[in-house]
Amino acid sequence: MSRAINLSTTPETVQALCVRHNVGISTLEALPEGGCRVVLLNMVGADMVRLKMKDKIIKGTVIRSGQYHARAAGIRPR
C-alpha cells in the first residue's frame, strides 16, 4: 500500500478528518478535475483515512496540477 490517496472530496474535508483523528498530513493538493490527493505521514494514518473514506477513493490514474514537480528517478534528497 501507499501513503498517497486520491479522494473525490475537498481538501478541507480531508484536513478536518485528519485533525479529528490526529493523522499527520505530508502533502494535500486539490486535483484539477475535482477531488484531492493526500499523502499521509505514516501507513497507520493512511489506512485509517482509507477506512473512513472508502466510498470516496478515486480508482485509477488522476491528472495532477502542473505545479507538481516529481523528483528525478535515482536522485535522493540529502
N, C-alpha and C positions, 0 to 999 in steps of 0.2 A: 504494500500500500504506500501511498504518498501522503505527504503533509499538505499538498495542494489540492483544493477542491473548487470546482466551478459550480456555482449555485444560481438558480433562477429567482433571485430575491435582491433586495437592495443592500449595499454595503452597510447602511445604518442598522438594518435588521440583524445582519451577521455580527456587527460590532456589539450590539446590545446583548445578543445571545452569549457572546464570548465574555463580556463583562459580568453578566448574571451568573455564569458558570465558572468564572475565574480561569479562562482559557487564554493563553497568550497568542497574539497575532504577530507574525513576522511581516507579512505584506497583505494589503487589502486593496483591490483595484476594481473599478467599475469596468464592465465589458461594453464595447461599442454597440453591440446588438442587444443589450439588456442583460441583466444579471450581474454577477461579480465573481471574482476569483480571489480566494483567500488561501494564504499559506500560514499554517499554524506553527507554533514553536516546537511542538512535540507530537508524537503519534497518539498519545493518550487524548490530547485535545482534539486532534483530527478525527479520531474515532468517535468522540462524543458529538462533535458537530455533524458528522455523517449520520449518526443515530438520530439526533434531534431533527435534522433537516433532510431525511432520506427521500421525501417526496419532492424536494427542490433541487436535487443533484442533477446537473446537466451531463448527459452521457455524450461521448464523442468529442470531437475537436471543436474548439471555440476560437473566434477571432479576437485577438488581444489588441490593446491600444498601440498605436505607433510609437508611443513614448517608452515602451518597454524595450530594454536592451539586454539580450541574453549574453551570458559570458561565453567567450570562445571556448571550444572544446579543448580540454587538456590544460587550460590555464586556471590556476587556483589562486585566490587572494592570499596575501601573506599575513 
